[in-house]
């Protein structure tokens, strides 16, 4: 089987460029060399993702994020002290994506025609050493929308998917490690998204908000980077009941590579991938569990979250760069998956989803 095309539906690329000051046009080796001796973030010198590595791994299409959390005075999480500051942060991130487009490294995908044109170019049989990475723009946490009207502004500049929450309490919805359904602003947000034909990303919604959002939203739904609660019993993961509900909505779930979501009892800053036997096999196990619940291979995919504020200190020990996603096909083949099944999981499921939703 030739190296398959990979679609990765969750990469915090602009965050890495602007907050981590990483030039993603450089090799991962060079990015890490420049961070030697830096201690301001736990993943310094441990990056996995850059444009050269995406091309090496045949990762030709990604969902790339904007992110800007608002934090109230009593919120201990890192973030911005006003929604306006958070909005400005996301606009800086948008400017970086546009700069990468101008430099030939990325191309924005806003509709089915652009998607098909990009895939035709990426699959033309020519070397992909200099081809732009196609990206669908998403936002992780809606806090930076100063008002509900801002989602329409964002749609007009190309935003196509919205995750209403991130960690903790949010302005529109509460996320991981919090509780409560969507508030009035959150319900208005979903109504506006529905009318615009956007994709609802249910990743990070707490259980109450998850069920509330599924009841309220009539449009396309996916989960960009979620694993299975069967393996790690924490509210960040999906229960079997939640997975089945997403399957009923014809959703696709991107499986992530953050080690604390892959092995139980992970302690940030203390556990190591080798010590916890965290390997790529666990990604394949999560994919397999989703497929077993579905009875087919139409609902699992990749949302790696690589370099999402963690690096090789907190991802599988047999992954050194994002190009190692190409190890997944053999892991699935060893579980009895056919070439067609593997193509579904590596790319076709999310491509087919996007063709319908964009």
Secondary structure, 3 states (H helix, E strand, C coil): CCCCCEEEEEECHHHHHHCCCCCCCCCHHHHHHHCCCCCCCCCCCCCCCCHHHHHHCCEEEEEEEECCCECCCCCCCCCECCHHHHHHHHHHHHHHHHHHHHCCCEEECCCHHHHHHHHHHHCCCCCCCCCCEEEEEEEECCCCCCCCHHHHHHHHHCEEEEECCCECCCCCCCCECCCCCCCHHHHHHHHHHHHHCCEEECCCCCHHHHHHHHHHCCCCEEECCCCECCCCCCCCCECHHHHHHHHHCCCCEEECCCHHHCCCCCCCCCCCCCCCCCCHHHHHHHHHHHHHHHCCCCCEEECCCCCCCCCHHHCCCCCCCHHHHHHHHHHHHHCCCCHHHHHHHHHHHHHHHHHHHC
